[in-house]
Amino acid sequence: MELKDVDLNLLVVFDQLLRQGTVSGTARAMNLSQPAVSNALARLRTLLGDQLFVRSSKGMLPTPLAQELAEPVSHALESLQATLSHKLTFDPLRSVRAFRIAMTDIGEVHFIPPLMGALGQRAPGVTVTTVRNTAVDLAAEMSQGRIDLAVGHLPELSTEFFQRRLFQQRYVCLFRPGHAMDKKKVSMRDFEAAEHVVVTAAGTGHARVDELLAQGGVQRSIRLRVPHFVALADIIATTDLVATVTWTFAERCARYFGLRYVSHPFALPAIQINLFWHARYHRDPANQWLRNEFIELFSE
């Protein structure tokens, strides 16, 4: 006989018969009829080829085989019940969980400082590793739990994923103080007359900006192309180059580098920044906790 041939409900009846000692007592304990218990016992007897319980003046007495099965069956059922009843929890104050989050370098600028500040107070043992969403098979890595969350403009993450909107990004022109574009409003003529630095961030919403400007017939004099945003503020602060960037990045550059920005003269659509997680981890307490931290810190 193999385990696949055994109805788990029969083992539950067997365990209760051992505890109760009578068919009627087992029926009451399990909220079943006496015929249902008797039928289950008959099936067990046929399955195991043993009487299992014999009637006596003291109730149903277990046979040697039933006594031999008593402890392992009881232990297995208790372990299974404990597992099914156990609700996983996540204690951020005690956890040493290492989270991996996919985002761009501009995402790191916006998300990581506030996030790490919050974790220092709420989850001092938790660590975070950021991963470039273009450097891995993001959907596969998230489905396997190797990346916990992804944040950004990621329309390719649709099926199998949950998402939560955090905020929208609009685009502006970023430049140094005193630049020819340093005024309340700039025209397309001003924009086309300037020299530009472009961040070639493949796989992000920023790459789409270049496509839209080209499709709109906008003529830019591009003097410099860089693969990331890390040095952009330093470059703009020391040159006459102009960059098309998101408002949140420009606002940070204005605060820490003294740069200026103005609304973009071209009607670029706003992009939506979302938080993504795989459906397999929708109810995972640790994943839920980290998602809630993002929502609390960054949701509009």
C-alpha positions as CSV (number, residue, x, y, z in Angstrom):
1,M,0.0,0.0,0.0
2,E,1.2,3.5,-0.8
3,L,0.4,6.8,0.9
4,K,-1.4,8.0,-2.3
5,D,-4.0,5.2,-1.7
6,V,-4.9,6.5,1.8
7,D,-7.7,9.0,2.4
8,L,-6.4,11.5,5.0
9,N,-9.9,11.7,6.5
10,L,-9.7,8.0,7.4
11,L,-6.6,8.6,9.4
12,V,-8.4,11.4,11.3
13,V,-11.2,9.0,12.1
14,F,-8.7,6.4,13.2
15,D,-7.0,8.9,15.5
16,Q,-10.3,9.9,17.1
17,L,-11.3,6.3,17.6
18,L,-8.1,5.8,19.5
19,R,-8.9,8.9,21.7
20,Q,-12.6,8.4,22.2
21,G,-12.8,4.6,22.4
22,T,-16.3,4.5,20.9
23,V,-18.0,5.0,17.5
24,S,-20.6,7.3,19.1
25,G,-17.9,9.4,20.9
26,T,-15.9,9.7,17.7
27,A,-19.1,10.8,15.8
28,R,-19.8,13.5,18.3
29,A,-16.2,14.7,18.3
30,M,-16.1,15.0,14.6
31,N,-19.6,16.2,14.1
32,L,-20.4,13.1,12.0
33,S,-23.1,10.5,12.0
34,Q,-22.4,7.1,13.6
35,P,-22.9,5.3,10.2
36,A,-20.3,7.7,8.6
37,V,-17.8,6.7,11.3
38,S,-18.6,3.0,10.9
39,N,-18.2,3.3,7.2
40,A,-14.8,5.0,7.5
41,L,-13.7,2.2,9.9
42,A,-14.8,-0.4,7.5
43,R,-12.8,1.2,4.7
44,L,-9.7,1.4,6.9
45,R,-10.1,-2.3,7.8
46,T,-10.3,-3.3,4.1
47,L,-7.3,-1.0,3.3
48,L,-5.1,-2.3,6.0
49,G,-6.3,-5.9,6.2
50,D,-6.9,-5.7,10.0
51,Q,-9.8,-5.3,12.3
52,L,-8.0,-2.3,14.0
53,F,-10.6,-2.1,16.7
54,V,-12.5,-4.9,18.5
55,R,-15.7,-4.3,20.5
56,S,-15.6,-5.0,24.2
57,S,-17.4,-4.1,27.4
58,K,-14.8,-1.2,27.7
59,G,-15.4,0.1,24.2
60,M,-13.4,-0.3,21.0
61,L,-10.0,-1.8,21.9
62,P,-7.2,-1.3,19.4
63,T,-5.5,-4.3,17.8
64,P,-1.7,-4.7,17.9
65,L,-1.5,-3.1,14.4
66,A,-3.7,-0.1,15.6
67,Q,-1.4,0.3,18.6
68,E,1.6,0.3,16.3
69,L,0.1,2.9,14.1
70,A,-1.2,5.1,16.9
71,E,1.8,7.2,17.6
72,P,3.1,7.9,14.1
73,V,-0.5,8.7,12.8
74,S,-1.1,11.0,15.8
75,H,2.3,12.8,15.3
76,A,1.8,13.2,11.6
77,L,-1.7,14.7,12.0
78,E,-0.5,17.0,14.8
79,S,2.4,18.2,12.6
80,L,0.1,18.7,9.6
81,Q,-2.4,20.6,11.7
82,A,0.3,22.8,13.2
83,T,1.6,23.6,9.8
84,L,-1.8,24.5,8.4
85,S,-2.7,26.6,11.4
86,H,0.6,28.4,11.6
87,K,0.5,31.9,10.3
88,L,3.8,33.2,9.0
89,T,4.8,36.5,10.5
90,F,7.5,39.0,9.9
91,D,9.1,40.9,12.7
92,P,11.1,43.8,11.2
93,L,12.8,44.7,14.5
94,R,14.3,41.1,14.8
95,S,14.7,40.2,11.1
96,V,18.0,39.9,9.3
97,R,16.3,39.4,6.0
98,A,18.2,40.5,2.9
99,F,15.9,42.1,0.3
100,R,16.7,42.6,-3.4
101,I,14.9,45.4,-5.2
102,A,15.1,46.1,-9.0
103,M,15.4,49.8,-9.9
104,T,17.3,52.2,-12.1
105,D,20.1,54.4,-10.8
106,I,17.8,57.4,-10.8
107,G,15.5,55.2,-8.8
108,E,18.3,54.7,-6.3
109,V,18.6,58.5,-6.0
110,H,15.0,58.9,-5.2
111,F,14.1,55.8,-3.2
112,I,17.1,54.6,-1.4
113,P,18.0,57.5,1.0
114,P,14.4,57.7,2.5
115,L,14.1,53.9,2.5
116,M,17.3,53.3,4.3
117,G,16.5,56.0,6.8
118,A,13.2,54.4,7.6
119,L,14.8,50.9,7.8
120,G,17.4,52.1,10.3
121,Q,14.6,52.9,12.7
122,R,12.1,50.1,11.9
123,A,14.3,47.2,10.8
124,P,17.9,47.7,11.9
125,G,18.9,44.1,10.9
126,V,17.4,44.2,7.4
127,T,19.7,44.7,4.4
128,V,18.9,45.8,0.8
129,T,20.6,45.1,-2.5
130,T,19.6,47.0,-5.6
131,V,19.6,45.3,-9.0
132,R,19.4,46.8,-12.4
133,N,16.2,45.7,-14.1
134,T,17.9,45.6,-17.5
135,A,20.8,43.4,-16.2
136,V,18.6,40.4,-15.4
137,D,15.6,38.5,-16.7
138,L,13.4,40.5,-14.3
139,A,10.2,38.5,-14.6
140,A,12.0,35.2,-14.1
141,E,14.1,36.4,-11.1
142,M,11.0,37.8,-9.4
143,S,8.9,34.6,-10.0
144,Q,11.7,32.6,-8.3
145,G,11.9,35.0,-5.4
146,R,15.4,36.1,-6.2
147,I,14.2,39.7,-6.5
148,D,11.5,40.8,-4.1
149,L,10.2,44.0,-5.6
150,A,10.7,46.1,-8.7
151,V,10.0,49.8,-8.9
152,G,9.7,52.1,-11.9
153,H,8.0,52.4,-15.2
154,L,7.9,48.7,-16.2
155,P,5.1,48.0,-18.6
156,E,6.6,44.6,-19.5
157,L,5.6,43.3,-16.0
158,S,1.9,42.6,-16.6
159,T,0.7,39.0,-16.3
160,E,1.6,37.2,-13.0
161,F,2.4,40.5,-11.3
162,F,0.6,42.8,-8.9
163,Q,1.3,46.5,-9.1
164,R,0.6,49.6,-7.0
165,R,0.9,53.1,-8.3
166,L,3.3,55.3,-6.4
167,F,3.3,58.6,-8.3
168,Q,3.5,60.1,-11.7
169,Q,6.6,61.8,-13.2
170,R,6.6,64.8,-15.5
171,Y,9.6,65.9,-17.5
172,V,11.5,69.2,-17.1
173,C,14.7,70.8,-18.5
174,L,17.6,70.9,-16.1
175,F,20.6,73.3,-16.4
176,R,23.0,75.4,-14.4
177,P,22.1,78.8,-12.9
178,G,22.6,81.7,-15.4
179,H,22.0,79.5,-18.4
180,A,20.2,81.1,-21.4
181,M,17.2,78.9,-20.5
182,D,17.2,80.1,-16.9
183,K,13.8,81.8,-17.0
184,K,10.2,81.1,-16.1
185,K,9.2,79.6,-19.4
186,V,11.2,78.3,-22.4
187,S,10.2,77.9,-26.0
188,M,11.0,75.1,-28.4
189,R,13.3,77.6,-30.1
190,D,15.2,78.0,-26.8
191,F,15.3,74.2,-26.4
192,E,16.6,73.5,-29.9
193,A,19.2,76.2,-29.6
194,A,20.7,74.7,-26.5
195,E,23.4,71.9,-26.4
196,H,22.2,68.7,-24.7
197,V,23.4,65.8,-22.6
198,V,21.3,62.6,-23.0
199,V,21.2,59.7,-20.7
200,T,20.9,56.5,-22.8
201,A,19.0,54.4,-20.2
202,A,17.7,51.5,-22.2
203,G,14.7,49.7,-20.9
204,T,13.4,52.8,-18.9
205,G,10.7,55.4,-19.5
206,H,13.6,57.9,-20.2
207,A,14.5,56.0,-23.4
208,R,11.0,56.6,-24.6
209,V,11.5,60.4,-24.2
210,D,14.2,60.4,-26.9
211,E,11.9,58.5,-29.3
212,L,9.0,61.0,-28.7
213,L,11.3,64.0,-29.3
214,A,12.6,62.4,-32.5
215,Q,9.1,61.6,-33.7
216,G,8.0,65.1,-32.9
217,G,10.7,66.5,-35.2
218,V,12.6,68.2,-32.4
219,Q,16.2,69.0,-33.4
220,R,18.7,68.7,-30.6
221,S,22.4,69.4,-30.6
222,I,23.5,66.4,-28.5
223,R,27.1,67.0,-27.3
224,L,27.3,64.2,-24.8
225,R,25.7,60.8,-24.1
226,V,26.1,59.0,-20.8
227,P,24.7,55.6,-19.8
228,H,23.5,56.6,-16.3
229,F,22.4,59.5,-14.2
230,V,25.1,59.3,-11.5
231,A,27.3,62.1,-12.8
232,L,24.6,64.1,-14.5
233,A,24.3,66.9,-11.9
234,D,28.1,67.4,-11.8
235,I,28.2,67.6,-15.6
236,I,25.4,70.1,-15.8
237,A,26.7,72.2,-13.0
238,T,30.0,72.8,-14.8
239,T,28.9,73.1,-18.5
240,D,26.2,74.8,-20.6
241,L,24.6,71.4,-21.3
242,V,20.8,70.9,-20.8
243,A,19.2,67.6,-19.8
244,T,15.6,66.4,-20.1
245,V,14.9,64.7,-16.7
246,T,12.1,63.9,-14.4
247,W,10.8,66.5,-12.0
248,T,11.8,64.5,-8.9
249,F,15.4,64.2,-10.1
250,A,15.5,67.9,-11.1
251,E,14.2,68.9,-7.7
252,R,16.9,67.0,-5.9
253,C,19.6,68.4,-8.2
254,A,18.3,71.9,-7.4
255,R,18.4,71.2,-3.7
256,Y,21.8,69.7,-3.4
257,F,23.6,71.1,-6.5
258,G,22.0,74.5,-6.8
259,L,20.8,73.7,-10.4
260,R,17.7,75.2,-12.0
261,Y,14.9,73.6,-14.0
262,V,11.8,74.7,-16.0
263,S,8.8,73.0,-17.5
264,H,9.6,71.2,-20.7
265,P,8.5,73.0,-23.9
266,F,7.6,69.8,-25.6
267,A,4.3,68.0,-24.6
268,L,6.0,64.9,-23.1
269,P,3.5,62.5,-21.5
270,A,3.9,61.9,-17.8
271,I,5.0,58.4,-16.8
272,Q,3.6,56.3,-14.0
273,I,6.0,54.9,-11.4
274,N,4.7,51.7,-9.9
275,L,5.7,49.1,-7.4
276,F,5.6,45.5,-8.7
277,W,5.7,42.1,-7.0
278,H,5.1,38.6,-8.3
279,A,1.7,36.9,-7.5
280,R,3.6,34.0,-5.7
281,Y,4.6,36.4,-3.0
282,H,1.4,38.4,-2.7
283,R,0.7,37.1,0.8
284,D,4.3,36.6,1.9
285,P,4.5,38.7,5.2
286,A,8.1,40.0,4.5
287,N,7.1,41.0,1.0
288,Q,3.9,42.6,2.3
289,W,5.9,44.6,4.9
290,L,8.4,45.9,2.4
291,R,5.6,46.9,0.0
292,N,3.9,48.8,2.8
293,E,7.1,50.7,3.6
294,F,7.3,51.8,0.0
295,I,3.7,52.8,-0.1
296,E,4.0,54.8,3.1
297,L,7.2,56.5,2.1
298,F,6.5,57.2,-1.6
299,S,2.9,56.9,-2.6
300,E,1.2,60.2,-3.6
